[in-house]
Amino acid sequence: MRTIEISETGGPEVLTLGTRETPEIADHQVLVKTIACGVNGPDMMQRKGLYPPPPGASDLMGLEVSGTIEAVGKDVSRWNVGDTICALTHGGAYAEHVAINADHCLPIPDGVSAIDAAGLPETYFTVWSNLFYQRKISEGAKLLVHGGSGGIGITAVQLGAALGMEVYATASNADKCSFCESHGAKRGINYREEDFVEVMKSVGGADLVLDILGGDYIARNLKAAAVDGRIVQLAYRKGSKVEVDWMPLMLKRLTFHGSTLRARPDGFKASIAADIEKNVWPMFTDGTCKPLTHATFPFEEVSAAHQMMEDAGHVGKIILTA
């Protein structure tokens, strides 16, 4: 099978096409022939040597995929050869075939193309598990989403709005702010022109903050949060080593929550998959949520796809097609 390999750690130019043997599947897995796979932030970090795969994971990049099932393990009962699915993977989606835990597969939502579906699992599993899974969401609660026009961000914007939250989203320019507003945000905040802390203070503070930036945003999020608010930290694009006055955490009774998804147990991911199928996939059927693909690239142009991700000019997801 064809694969996308990292020839050495570095920039997008280090990505090359390669070949490997098609993986064999375990009893609980399915073998999927790739239609498309999503490009995500962890792929960038892995390419740079900053995000090594956890034990037991494929060393190939790619955490989400859509494709057709070509073989099923003997313990798999739900799926059959020929089914078209999308799935969260443990790595390995940057290849023509990938072995996947059958319980991490989902049917493609009604009205969503197989290519667009490749960009759903990583962001929806991440956002749903960290923000909404088994949590009571109050109508009108204020959600602040940083990087609102990216894959994780716009997923959070859509889900927050669908669940009745008042959503605020930061972005780097007016067009991206408008994009967020067109998909459910009450207000896009151009962080180059406005201070999101002051904006959130003016509306009583954020009950829930989703941050992928870190750096100076850590202290600013503490100021922007409402009393009894929750801050979810998913990445540190601006750095993780900062000096912070944590007094607001105590005075406001805040919860600061960090999380990763890839290393979580298979059973947890299976529970999230089932909950998403039950509670989120119907939102695609009725049009409440939409797949938002910015661009697609064939495997041969993977370096261009990664460069687009690095440049951060996209809105929505970047997809590779096999």
Backbone bond lengths (Angstrom), bond angles and torsions (degrees), N, CA, C in turn:
res aa  C-N    CA-C-N  psi(-1)  N-CA   C-N-CA  omega(-1)  CA-C   N-CA-C  phi
1 M - - - 1.467 - - 1.525 109.22 -
2 R 1.319 116.06 153.86 1.458 121.18 174.92 1.523 109.55 -79.20
3 T 1.307 115.32 146.54 1.461 121.65 178.29 1.523 109.35 -137.41
4 I 1.313 115.33 165.69 1.461 121.76 169.49 1.524 107.00 -109.39
5 E 1.318 116.19 121.16 1.454 122.38 -173.82 1.532 111.20 -111.60
6 I 1.322 115.33 156.36 1.467 122.21 172.22 1.522 106.71 -100.41
7 S 1.327 117.28 107.43 1.469 120.31 -176.30 1.523 111.66 -68.89
8 E 1.318 115.93 -32.93 1.461 123.51 174.03 1.525 106.37 -165.53
9 T 1.306 117.62 160.23 1.453 118.91 -179.95 1.530 109.51 -67.24
10 G 1.337 114.69 142.26 1.457 118.34 -179.13 1.514 112.54 159.00
11 G 1.336 115.42 -151.49 1.448 122.19 -176.23 1.516 112.51 -81.14
12 P 1.322 117.15 -175.48 1.464 121.42 -177.99 1.524 113.99 -56.33
13 E 1.313 116.61 -25.72 1.469 120.56 -177.10 1.524 113.53 -68.41
14 V 1.337 118.40 -14.16 1.469 120.31 -178.29 1.527 112.50 -81.56
15 L 1.322 117.63 -5.37 1.462 121.23 -178.55 1.521 110.35 -82.48
16 T 1.323 116.19 130.80 1.461 121.52 -178.20 1.526 109.56 -136.15
17 L 1.326 116.11 159.96 1.451 120.60 173.46 1.522 109.54 -82.21
18 G 1.312 116.31 143.80 1.456 121.54 177.28 1.512 110.65 -142.39
19 T 1.308 116.05 -175.33 1.467 121.09 175.80 1.524 109.30 -135.70
20 R 1.310 115.51 145.90 1.459 122.48 175.73 1.525 108.06 -145.05
21 E 1.309 114.46 167.78 1.453 119.82 173.15 1.535 109.39 -68.55
22 T 1.320 116.13 143.64 1.463 120.40 175.43 1.525 108.83 -62.27
23 P 1.349 118.01 133.22 1.474 118.87 -175.90 1.525 112.69 -66.76
24 E 1.313 115.18 148.48 1.454 120.83 171.89 1.525 108.44 -89.12
25 I 1.327 116.26 149.20 1.455 119.28 -176.24 1.529 111.44 -104.13
26 A 1.335 114.41 150.22 1.459 121.50 172.98 1.525 109.28 -83.79
27 D 1.313 116.24 173.41 1.467 120.41 -175.64 1.520 113.30 -61.32
28 H 1.339 117.78 -27.67 1.464 121.22 -176.55 1.527 112.58 -97.06
29 Q 1.321 117.19 7.14 1.459 120.95 -174.04 1.531 112.61 -110.88
30 V 1.339 113.60 166.13 1.460 121.54 169.37 1.521 108.01 -122.52
31 L 1.332 116.25 150.95 1.460 121.73 174.31 1.513 107.72 -99.48
32 V 1.321 116.54 123.03 1.456 122.16 -175.84 1.519 110.23 -114.31
33 K 1.340 115.92 130.28 1.458 121.34 171.17 1.522 107.61 -85.55
34 T 1.298 116.34 119.11 1.455 122.03 -170.76 1.523 112.45 -67.90
35 I 1.322 115.26 131.80 1.463 121.81 166.82 1.526 108.43 -94.86
36 A 1.328 115.99 -48.57 1.460 121.20 -179.26 1.520 109.00 -156.52
37 C 1.321 116.02 162.30 1.460 121.19 175.55 1.518 109.12 -143.75
38 G 1.330 115.67 152.41 1.452 120.83 -178.25 1.517 112.41 -85.99
39 V 1.322 115.32 152.37 1.464 122.69 173.74 1.526 107.20 -103.21
40 N 1.327 116.77 127.35 1.461 120.89 -174.68 1.521 111.85 -134.59
41 G 1.334 114.95 164.80 1.454 120.63 -179.58 1.519 114.21 -53.64
42 P 1.335 119.23 -43.38 1.466 118.99 178.76 1.530 113.34 -59.77
43 D 1.339 117.87 -27.93 1.467 120.30 176.14 1.527 110.19 -63.81
44 M 1.333 116.20 -40.58 1.463 120.19 178.48 1.532 110.07 -62.11
45 M 1.328 115.24 -44.55 1.465 119.60 -178.86 1.519 111.32 -65.90
46 Q 1.334 117.82 -39.83 1.457 120.39 179.30 1.520 110.40 -64.65
47 R 1.323 116.33 -40.88 1.470 120.37 178.47 1.523 111.44 -60.34
48 K 1.330 116.65 -33.08 1.461 121.47 -178.95 1.526 112.69 -86.21
49 G 1.342 116.82 -1.55 1.448 120.34 -179.74 1.514 114.21 82.24
50 L 1.353 116.67 17.31 1.456 121.21 -175.47 1.531 112.85 -105.17
51 Y 1.329 117.68 0.75 1.464 120.59 -175.78 1.522 108.94 -145.13
52 P 1.328 116.85 74.29 1.469 119.41 -177.82 1.530 110.39 -65.97
53 P 1.336 117.67 142.98 1.463 120.59 177.94 1.529 110.70 -60.43
54 P 1.321 117.95 143.10 1.470 119.95 176.29 1.522 110.99 -69.21
55 P 1.314 117.89 163.17 1.473 120.84 179.62 1.524 111.61 -54.17
56 G 1.326 115.11 133.92 1.456 120.68 178.21 1.506 115.11 89.08
57 A 1.331 117.62 -9.23 1.464 121.09 -178.90 1.530 109.99 -89.50
58 S 1.326 115.43 155.54 1.458 120.18 173.15 1.522 109.91 -63.60
59 D 1.327 116.39 146.17 1.455 119.62 176.17 1.524 111.72 -81.57
60 L 1.332 117.47 -6.14 1.452 120.75 175.72 1.521 109.96 -77.30
61 M 1.322 116.51 149.46 1.453 121.11 176.07 1.527 109.88 -72.45
62 G 1.321 114.51 171.26 1.458 120.40 173.60 1.510 113.40 107.99
63 L 1.340 116.63 110.55 1.459 122.44 -174.22 1.519 113.50 -111.18
64 E 1.324 117.69 2.20 1.462 120.56 178.59 1.522 108.56 -153.55
65 V 1.341 114.99 150.74 1.459 119.00 -172.60 1.517 109.80 -155.93
66 S 1.319 115.64 156.03 1.464 121.75 163.42 1.513 107.24 -125.23
67 G 1.334 115.98 148.79 1.454 117.63 -178.43 1.514 112.11 178.27
68 T 1.304 114.70 -172.99 1.460 123.04 -178.10 1.520 109.55 -111.21
69 I 1.316 116.29 132.73 1.453 120.91 -179.44 1.525 109.90 -73.29
70 E 1.341 116.00 126.80 1.470 121.46 -179.89 1.523 112.91 -109.14
71 A 1.324 117.40 -17.03 1.468 120.30 177.47 1.520 108.19 -157.76
72 V 1.340 116.06 150.02 1.469 120.63 178.96 1.529 109.52 -128.20
73 G 1.315 115.84 141.87 1.456 120.68 176.36 1.520 111.28 -70.71
74 K 1.314 116.12 161.39 1.465 120.00 -172.69 1.522 113.64 -68.24
75 D 1.335 117.31 -18.61 1.461 119.97 179.07 1.522 113.15 -94.15
76 V 1.325 116.66 2.48 1.470 121.09 -177.66 1.522 109.40 -90.90
77 S 1.332 116.25 125.70 1.464 120.07 -178.37 1.519 113.44 -112.83
78 R 1.319 118.05 -27.60 1.467 119.57 -173.18 1.521 112.79 -76.81
79 W 1.332 117.21 -41.28 1.460 121.32 -169.11 1.517 111.32 -99.25
80 N 1.340 114.46 152.17 1.458 121.56 179.11 1.517 110.15 -128.87
81 V 1.316 116.43 156.66 1.464 120.86 173.69 1.523 108.83 -56.74
82 G 1.323 115.41 131.97 1.465 121.01 -179.27 1.515 114.00 101.49
83 D 1.339 117.42 -16.20 1.465 119.61 177.41 1.526 110.12 -66.62
84 T 1.325 115.92 142.40 1.458 121.63 174.76 1.522 108.22 -103.58
85 I 1.305 116.31 127.79 1.466 121.31 -173.42 1.530 110.49 -137.14
86 C 1.320 114.74 169.55 1.459 120.56 163.26 1.520 106.33 -124.47
87 A 1.317 117.58 157.54 1.464 118.60 -171.69 1.515 111.83 -158.01
88 L 1.325 113.85 152.05 1.457 121.90 165.57 1.518 107.28 -83.66
89 T 1.320 117.24 132.50 1.456 120.73 -179.79 1.523 110.39 -113.48
90 H 1.304 115.61 165.09 1.471 122.66 176.97 1.518 109.58 -95.09
91 G 1.323 115.46 24.79 1.457 122.46 -170.93 1.513 108.93 108.36
92 G 1.337 116.64 165.55 1.452 120.38 174.04 1.509 116.14 95.87
93 A 1.334 118.17 1.62 1.465 119.65 -176.96 1.529 113.32 -74.20
94 Y 1.333 118.01 -15.67 1.462 120.95 176.61 1.532 109.22 -80.69
95 A 1.309 116.27 59.47 1.464 121.61 -177.98 1.523 108.65 -159.92
96 E 1.322 116.15 162.82 1.467 120.06 -179.98 1.514 112.94 -72.87
97 H 1.331 117.39 -21.60 1.458 121.91 174.97 1.528 108.84 -136.96
98 V 1.338 115.83 147.33 1.451 119.82 178.37 1.524 108.87 -145.81
99 A 1.335 115.62 138.68 1.460 121.84 175.45 1.520 108.68 -90.86
100 I 1.341 116.44 129.66 1.462 121.31 -171.74 1.526 110.33 -134.15
101 N 1.310 116.87 140.60 1.450 121.49 170.54 1.535 108.33 -57.40
102 A 1.317 117.25 124.25 1.469 120.71 -175.14 1.519 112.36 -60.30
103 D 1.331 117.04 -29.14 1.457 120.26 -178.60 1.516 112.98 -77.08
104 H 1.321 117.43 -6.11 1.455 121.58 177.83 1.527 111.64 -100.71
105 C 1.329 116.02 6.31 1.461 121.95 178.23 1.528 109.97 -94.20
106 L 1.308 115.20 149.54 1.456 121.84 178.23 1.521 109.88 -135.19
107 P 1.317 117.65 149.28 1.461 118.37 171.42 1.524 109.30 -65.66
108 I 1.300 117.06 151.44 1.464 119.67 176.31 1.529 108.14 -72.84
109 P 1.318 118.68 129.26 1.467 120.19 -177.67 1.530 112.19 -58.83
110 D 1.309 115.67 147.61 1.460 120.61 177.37 1.523 110.15 -56.35
111 G 1.319 115.67 134.58 1.451 121.11 177.38 1.511 115.28 84.66
112 V 1.330 117.60 0.83 1.467 121.86 -179.98 1.519 108.63 -108.69
113 S 1.325 117.41 132.75 1.462 121.00 178.67 1.512 110.61 -72.56
114 A 1.322 116.29 158.99 1.457 120.66 179.43 1.528 111.08 -62.89
115 I 1.321 117.13 -34.62 1.468 119.69 179.39 1.522 110.64 -69.70
116 D 1.326 117.58 -47.51 1.463 120.15 178.25 1.524 111.67 -62.49
117 A 1.328 116.63 -34.67 1.470 120.45 -178.19 1.523 112.16 -62.88
118 A 1.326 117.56 -24.57 1.463 120.72 179.10 1.521 111.96 -63.71
119 G 1.317 117.55 -21.83 1.459 121.19 -179.04 1.510 114.63 -95.41
120 L 1.331 117.32 9.06 1.466 120.36 -177.67 1.534 114.78 -93.19
121 P 1.331 120.31 -46.36 1.475 119.01 -166.91 1.525 115.60 -59.19
122 E 1.306 118.98 -50.09 1.460 119.97 -174.31 1.528 111.40 -60.45
123 T 1.327 117.13 -46.55 1.455 119.01 -176.98 1.520 111.64 -73.24
124 Y 1.322 117.39 -41.14 1.468 118.62 -177.97 1.524 111.70 -71.89
125 F 1.325 118.73 -39.44 1.462 119.96 174.49 1.531 109.75 -60.43
126 T 1.325 116.94 -44.58 1.464 121.25 -176.73 1.519 111.38 -64.75
127 V 1.319 116.41 -52.16 1.457 119.99 -175.71 1.524 111.42 -68.33
128 W 1.329 116.51 -45.03 1.461 119.21 -177.61 1.531 110.98 -63.74
129 S 1.326 117.23 -43.72 1.460 119.67 -176.49 1.518 112.50 -68.40
130 N 1.319 117.74 -31.73 1.461 120.51 -175.78 1.516 114.46 -92.19
131 L 1.319 117.45 -29.57 1.455 119.83 -175.28 1.526 113.52 -103.22
132 F 1.322 117.41 -38.44 1.459 118.82 -165.71 1.529 115.98 -123.57
133 Y 1.303 119.45 -22.38 1.457 122.37 -174.60 1.525 111.23 -61.23
134 Q 1.333 116.16 121.57 1.462 123.96 178.26 1.525 112.65 56.99
135 R 1.321 116.62 30.97 1.466 121.01 177.54 1.532 109.85 -123.79
136 K 1.317 115.71 143.08 1.453 121.26 176.71 1.522 108.68 -82.06
137 I 1.320 116.68 122.96 1.458 122.06 179.54 1.521 108.62 -107.82
138 S 1.320 116.72 119.26 1.455 121.22 -177.99 1.523 110.66 -80.37
139 E 1.307 116.41 136.67 1.467 121.80 176.47 1.523 108.89 -57.90
140 G 1.340 116.07 129.63 1.449 120.83 178.01 1.513 115.52 84.19
141 A 1.344 117.80 -2.35 1.467 120.09 176.32 1.521 109.37 -60.80
142 K 1.308 116.38 146.75 1.465 120.74 -173.41 1.529 110.70 -95.24
143 L 1.319 114.54 125.98 1.466 122.81 179.56 1.523 109.09 -113.07
144 L 1.326 116.35 125.00 1.464 121.91 174.20 1.522 108.61 -106.39
145 V 1.338 116.03 121.59 1.464 122.29 -178.38 1.520 108.47 -114.97
146 H 1.327 116.56 120.90 1.464 119.96 175.10 1.524 109.47 -89.84
147 G 1.342 115.93 144.64 1.459 119.87 -175.07 1.514 110.81 64.98
148 G 1.322 115.79 45.94 1.456 121.15 -170.57 1.508 116.06 -63.75
149 S 1.324 118.56 -20.29 1.466 119.80 -176.99 1.526 113.12 -94.42
150 G 1.336 118.03 -6.07 1.458 120.99 177.59 1.512 111.84 -81.07
151 G 1.323 116.96 -177.42 1.453 121.07 -175.77 1.516 113.10 -61.49
152 I 1.340 117.37 -53.15 1.457 121.06 177.63 1.524 109.98 -63.02
153 G 1.321 116.25 -45.01 1.455 120.88 -175.26 1.514 114.04 -61.14
154 I 1.327 117.06 -50.50 1.461 119.11 -175.82 1.529 111.08 -71.35
155 T 1.329 116.92 -25.97 1.455 119.58 172.13 1.519 110.65 -64.29
156 A 1.330 117.04 -45.44 1.459 121.15 178.40 1.519 111.52 -64.44
157 V 1.330 116.74 -39.38 1.464 120.75 178.16 1.527 110.06 -60.01
158 Q 1.331 116.54 -49.46 1.461 119.78 -177.61 1.527 111.79 -64.56
159 L 1.317 116.90 -45.51 1.457 119.60 -178.50 1.526 111.63 -67.20
160 G 1.331 116.93 -42.34 1.457 119.57 178.68 1.520 111.74 -59.57
161 A 1.333 115.77 -46.29 1.460 119.56 179.16 1.521 111.32 -64.05
162 A 1.341 116.98 -40.22 1.469 121.03 -179.93 1.518 111.72 -62.73
163 L 1.336 116.61 -29.92 1.460 121.23 -178.74 1.527 112.45 -91.90
164 G 1.324 117.15 8.91 1.450 121.39 174.44 1.506 115.98 88.19
165 M 1.329 117.55 14.31 1.449 120.19 179.22 1.522 110.58 -84.11
166 E 1.321 115.65 158.79 1.456 122.62 174.10 1.529 106.07 -95.60
167 V 1.320 116.88 109.68 1.457 121.62 -166.93 1.527 111.35 -103.24
168 Y 1.328 115.00 133.32 1.461 122.96 173.52 1.526 106.87 -120.82
169 A 1.339 116.95 138.24 1.461 120.03 -174.73 1.521 110.33 -136.54
170 T 1.330 116.04 129.47 1.459 119.29 176.07 1.528 110.09 -88.55
171 A 1.319 115.42 146.15 1.462 122.35 178.38 1.523 108.40 -156.10
172 S 1.338 115.88 168.92 1.465 120.15 -168.99 1.517 115.20 -89.62
173 N 1.322 118.78 -10.49 1.465 120.00 179.47 1.526 110.44 -155.99
174 A 1.332 115.19 172.89 1.461 120.68 -175.08 1.520 111.97 -64.54
175 D 1.332 117.28 -37.84 1.463 119.75 -179.18 1.532 111.07 -63.98
176 K 1.327 116.54 -42.06 1.466 119.76 179.34 1.525 110.73 -68.21
177 C 1.326 116.41 -35.64 1.463 119.25 176.44 1.526 110.35 -63.87
178 S 1.325 116.35 -41.70 1.471 120.63 178.02 1.521 110.60 -64.23
179 F 1.331 116.80 -37.89 1.460 121.25 176.97 1.526 110.37 -59.43
180 C 1.315 116.56 -45.50 1.465 120.55 178.39 1.529 110.76 -62.17
181 E 1.319 116.33 -43.08 1.458 120.27 -178.68 1.522 111.44 -66.65
182 S 1.317 117.27 -33.33 1.460 120.03 179.89 1.522 112.49 -71.56
183 H 1.334 116.38 -13.54 1.463 120.09 -179.55 1.530 112.56 -117.24
184 G 1.317 116.26 21.94 1.455 119.11 168.36 1.508 117.17 124.57
185 A 1.331 118.49 -14.37 1.462 119.21 -179.55 1.526 109.99 -71.09
186 K 1.321 116.29 137.06 1.458 119.37 174.14 1.519 110.00 -68.43
187 R 1.338 115.19 -34.69 1.458 119.01 -179.78 1.510 110.66 -152.41
188 G 1.314 116.24 131.68 1.450 121.39 169.02 1.507 108.85 -90.50
189 I 1.325 116.97 137.22 1.462 122.19 -178.11 1.516 108.91 -112.22
190 N 1.315 117.24 111.82 1.461 121.72 177.43 1.524 107.64 -75.44
191 Y 1.337 116.51 103.55 1.461 119.50 -172.19 1.519 112.58 -69.98
192 R 1.332 117.85 -12.14 1.469 119.90 175.84 1.524 111.58 -79.34
193 E 1.319 116.51 -18.14 1.465 121.32 -175.64 1.521 113.46 -119.81
194 E 1.330 117.90 -19.72 1.455 121.75 -177.11 1.526 110.30 -129.76
195 D 1.320 115.28 154.81 1.457 121.77 175.13 1.528 107.36 -95.84
196 F 1.328 116.67 112.70 1.461 118.85 -177.23 1.528 112.01 -63.04
197 V 1.342 116.82 -25.80 1.462 119.42 178.13 1.520 110.35 -62.88
198 E 1.324 116.42 -46.34 1.461 120.40 -179.29 1.523 111.05 -67.46
199 V 1.332 116.74 -38.67 1.463 119.66 178.23 1.528 110.27 -60.64
200 M 1.329 116.80 -46.02 1.459 119.65 -177.72 1.538 111.29 -70.60
201 K 1.313 118.10 -36.24 1.454 120.06 176.35 1.524 110.92 -61.01
202 S 1.327 116.72 -35.76 1.464 120.99 -177.93 1.519 113.01 -67.37
203 V 1.342 116.94 -19.18 1.468 120.44 179.44 1.527 111.70 -111.37
204 G 1.335 116.32 13.07 1.457 119.93 175.72 1.506 115.60 97.82
205 G 1.332 117.80 2.08 1.452 121.56 178.38 1.517 113.18 94.19
206 A 1.327 115.80 160.50 1.463 122.16 -178.48 1.522 110.16 -91.02
207 D 1.323 116.26 126.87 1.457 120.59 175.93 1.522 111.60 -74.84
208 L 1.321 116.03 -25.69 1.461 122.03 -179.33 1.521 108.41 -145.46
209 V 1.329 116.77 131.22 1.469 122.93 179.94 1.520 108.52 -123.02
210 L 1.320 116.42 130.97 1.456 121.76 173.60 1.525 108.25 -112.62
211 D 1.333 116.65 117.68 1.462 121.00 -175.08 1.516 111.27 -125.78
212 I 1.323 115.87 134.24 1.457 122.37 175.01 1.530 111.00 -118.08
213 L 1.326 117.49 7.46 1.455 121.00 -170.38 1.524 113.57 -104.52
214 G 1.317 117.51 -44.94 1.449 119.26 -177.39 1.513 111.40 68.41
215 G 1.333 117.16 -143.95 1.461 120.62 -178.81 1.516 111.01 56.65
216 D 1.335 117.19 -136.03 1.459 121.10 -178.93 1.519 112.60 -68.62
217 Y 1.351 117.23 -13.73 1.461 119.49 177.89 1.525 111.66 -67.93
218 I 1.321 118.51 -23.05 1.454 120.40 -178.92 1.523 110.61 -60.42
219 A 1.341 116.44 -52.09 1.462 120.59 178.87 1.524 111.16 -66.54
220 R 1.310 117.04 -37.65 1.468 120.14 -178.27 1.525 111.35 -69.42
221 N 1.330 116.93 -33.91 1.459 119.31 176.63 1.523 111.51 -64.32
222 L 1.338 116.64 -37.25 1.465 120.08 176.91 1.520 110.83 -60.26
223 K 1.321 116.49 -36.51 1.465 121.05 179.09 1.532 111.60 -75.23
224 A 1.339 115.94 -33.16 1.463 120.09 -176.19 1.530 112.80 -80.57
225 A 1.319 116.94 -17.57 1.463 120.77 -175.36 1.520 111.72 -76.54
226 A 1.320 115.71 149.79 1.457 122.36 175.12 1.528 110.19 -82.66
227 V 1.306 116.67 165.30 1.466 121.40 174.73 1.529 108.63 -58.38
228 D 1.332 115.77 135.57 1.473 123.64 -177.34 1.529 112.59 67.07
229 G 1.320 116.67 20.37 1.463 120.72 179.67 1.516 112.59 -77.56
230 R 1.319 114.32 168.73 1.471 121.16 -179.69 1.518 108.83 -127.78
231 I 1.328 116.82 134.58 1.464 123.05 178.58 1.518 108.13 -116.72
232 V 1.318 116.20 125.11 1.460 122.04 -179.46 1.522 108.40 -109.91
233 Q 1.319 116.84 119.20 1.468 123.35 -178.09 1.514 109.19 -104.97
234 L 1.336 117.09 114.54 1.458 121.11 -176.92 1.521 114.14 -108.01
235 A 1.315 117.90 -16.34 1.469 120.52 -179.97 1.526 108.34 -163.55
236 Y 1.329 115.51 170.06 1.466 121.77 -177.44 1.524 110.34 -133.72
237 R 1.306 117.15 61.87 1.464 120.04 -177.11 1.520 112.57 -64.33
238 K 1.327 117.65 -24.54 1.462 121.31 177.73 1.530 111.84 -100.31
239 G 1.326 116.46 7.22 1.450 120.25 176.78 1.516 112.82 111.98
240 S 1.343 115.25 151.21 1.459 121.05 -178.24 1.519 112.82 -110.92
241 K 1.317 118.46 -9.90 1.454 121.63 -179.46 1.524 108.91 -102.66
242 V 1.332 115.68 103.62 1.462 121.51 -176.91 1.519 109.42 -140.72
243 E 1.317 115.57 159.22 1.460 121.26 172.70 1.509 107.89 -97.17
244 V 1.331 116.72 123.05 1.460 121.67 -173.38 1.521 110.14 -130.35
245 D 1.327 116.23 136.47 1.454 121.45 169.66 1.524 107.25 -85.12
246 W 1.332 115.93 107.56 1.460 121.16 -174.89 1.529 113.08 -85.69
247 M 1.338 118.24 4.42 1.457 119.84 -179.17 1.537 113.35 -55.22
248 P 1.353 119.25 -40.54 1.473 118.44 178.54 1.523 113.40 -59.81
249 L 1.340 116.74 -28.54 1.459 119.77 178.62 1.529 110.16 -59.78
250 M 1.321 116.14 -39.71 1.458 120.99 -179.88 1.534 111.28 -79.23
251 L 1.302 116.13 -47.65 1.463 119.53 -174.40 1.525 112.57 -65.67
252 K 1.334 116.36 -33.33 1.466 120.16 179.71 1.527 112.84 -95.26
253 R 1.318 117.00 -1.03 1.472 122.08 -177.38 1.538 110.29 55.83
254 L 1.340 115.12 48.94 1.460 120.63 -177.40 1.524 111.46 -83.30
255 T 1.309 115.15 155.97 1.461 122.07 171.09 1.517 108.24 -113.44
256 F 1.326 116.40 124.02 1.470 121.98 177.93 1.519 107.04 -109.13
257 H 1.322 115.86 118.18 1.467 121.18 -169.35 1.529 109.77 -123.54
258 G 1.325 116.13 122.64 1.458 120.93 174.42 1.511 110.25 -107.17
259 S 1.335 116.75 154.83 1.462 118.32 -175.98 1.521 111.09 -160.42
260 T 1.326 114.43 149.71 1.455 121.97 164.73 1.525 106.86 -128.57
261 L 1.324 116.72 159.91 1.456 120.48 -177.45 1.524 112.81 -110.99
262 R 1.318 117.50 -40.74 1.461 121.11 -169.48 1.526 112.86 -58.38
263 A 1.332 117.12 -37.61 1.461 120.50 -175.75 1.531 113.24 -88.82
264 R 1.333 117.44 1.05 1.468 119.19 179.53 1.528 110.13 -67.96
265 P 1.326 117.82 153.79 1.471 121.21 -178.72 1.525 112.25 -61.35
266 D 1.329 115.66 151.32 1.458 120.77 179.92 1.525 111.93 -57.05
267 G 1.334 116.54 -38.04 1.457 119.55 -178.80 1.515 112.89 -63.50
268 F 1.334 116.48 -36.97 1.466 120.18 177.14 1.520 110.39 -64.12
269 K 1.327 116.56 -46.26 1.466 120.12 -179.90 1.528 111.09 -63.11
270 A 1.334 116.83 -36.74 1.463 120.28 177.61 1.522 110.57 -64.00
271 S 1.334 117.37 -39.41 1.465 120.90 178.09 1.525 110.89 -64.81
272 I 1.328 116.01 -39.88 1.461 119.71 178.07 1.531 110.29 -65.41
273 A 1.331 116.63 -42.44 1.468 120.09 178.83 1.525 110.82 -57.87
274 A 1.327 116.72 -46.15 1.461 120.19 -179.29 1.524 111.48 -64.43
275 D 1.327 116.54 -39.24 1.457 120.27 -179.41 1.527 111.38 -69.20
276 I 1.334 116.64 -38.02 1.461 120.66 177.01 1.522 110.56 -65.05
277 E 1.328 117.17 -44.26 1.462 119.44 179.93 1.531 110.87 -60.14
278 K 1.319 115.84 -38.45 1.467 120.40 -178.03 1.523 112.69 -74.98
279 N 1.331 116.74 -43.03 1.464 119.84 -168.85 1.524 115.50 -106.25
280 V 1.340 117.15 -24.58 1.462 119.72 -174.96 1.513 112.55 -105.73
281 W 1.337 118.15 -44.00 1.463 119.97 -176.40 1.534 112.66 -55.53
282 P 1.350 121.02 -34.74 1.467 119.70 175.59 1.528 113.60 -61.69
283 M 1.327 117.16 -22.67 1.464 120.27 178.31 1.523 111.50 -68.49
284 F 1.329 117.06 -26.36 1.463 119.79 174.85 1.518 110.31 -76.29
285 T 1.310 115.93 -36.42 1.466 119.63 179.47 1.519 111.35 -62.49
286 D 1.347 117.06 -41.53 1.472 119.30 -178.15 1.526 113.42 -92.27
287 G 1.330 117.10 2.27 1.460 120.65 175.54 1.512 115.20 85.16
288 T 1.326 117.73 4.20 1.461 120.38 178.16 1.526 111.03 -64.23
289 C 1.322 116.50 -41.20 1.462 122.27 174.16 1.527 109.14 -114.30
290 K 1.322 115.25 150.53 1.464 120.45 -179.87 1.523 109.83 -134.99
291 P 1.326 116.99 144.37 1.471 118.34 171.76 1.521 108.45 -70.70
292 L 1.297 117.43 136.59 1.459 120.84 -175.48 1.521 108.92 -124.44
293 T 1.319 115.49 87.20 1.462 122.10 179.84 1.517 109.73 -92.79
294 H 1.314 116.22 123.52 1.459 120.46 179.66 1.529 111.77 -82.99
295 A 1.337 116.10 -43.48 1.468 119.80 -177.01 1.518 109.61 -158.68
296 T 1.323 115.49 152.67 1.468 121.65 173.94 1.522 109.18 -122.54
297 F 1.336 115.40 145.17 1.457 122.64 178.71 1.526 108.32 -134.26
298 P 1.321 118.58 142.08 1.463 119.47 170.98 1.517 110.16 -70.66
299 F 1.319 116.59 160.97 1.462 120.56 178.85 1.533 111.87 -49.53
300 E 1.335 115.74 -38.38 1.466 119.95 -176.99 1.532 112.66 -61.28
301 E 1.334 117.32 -20.39 1.463 121.30 -177.54 1.529 111.70 -111.30
302 V 1.323 115.89 30.78 1.457 120.20 -177.41 1.524 111.93 -60.95
303 S 1.330 117.81 -34.63 1.468 119.22 179.54 1.523 111.19 -62.40
304 A 1.329 116.41 -38.91 1.465 120.21 177.83 1.521 110.87 -66.00
305 A 1.338 116.98 -36.85 1.460 121.02 178.41 1.532 110.10 -64.39
306 H 1.328 116.20 -44.42 1.462 119.57 179.22 1.529 111.30 -67.34
307 Q 1.321 116.64 -34.90 1.463 119.39 177.93 1.523 110.51 -65.25
308 M 1.324 116.63 -40.19 1.460 119.91 177.11 1.526 110.44 -61.61
309 M 1.313 115.89 -41.05 1.465 119.81 178.12 1.525 110.34 -63.39
310 E 1.321 116.87 -43.37 1.466 121.44 179.94 1.529 111.25 -62.89
311 D 1.333 116.71 -38.45 1.464 121.01 -177.37 1.522 112.30 -72.04
312 A 1.335 117.12 -19.44 1.468 123.46 175.49 1.526 113.07 59.16
313 G 1.333 115.50 32.36 1.464 118.27 176.80 1.516 113.10 -94.81
314 H 1.328 117.15 -1.51 1.458 120.90 -174.51 1.522 111.14 -85.39
315 V 1.344 114.64 160.88 1.460 122.02 170.60 1.515 107.01 -127.21
316 G 1.324 117.29 119.37 1.454 119.31 -174.30 1.518 111.20 94.31
317 K 1.330 115.83 -155.49 1.463 122.66 -171.11 1.530 113.07 -98.38
318 I 1.338 114.12 151.47 1.460 123.26 172.07 1.530 106.62 -109.65
319 I 1.339 116.02 132.57 1.462 121.32 -172.11 1.524 110.28 -124.59
320 L 1.324 116.11 141.35 1.480 122.68 171.26 1.518 108.72 -104.75
321 T 1.326 116.82 137.75 1.454 121.05 177.37 1.532 108.99 -111.70
322 A 1.337 115.63 135.15 1.466 121.07 -175.75 1.510 110.83 -77.02
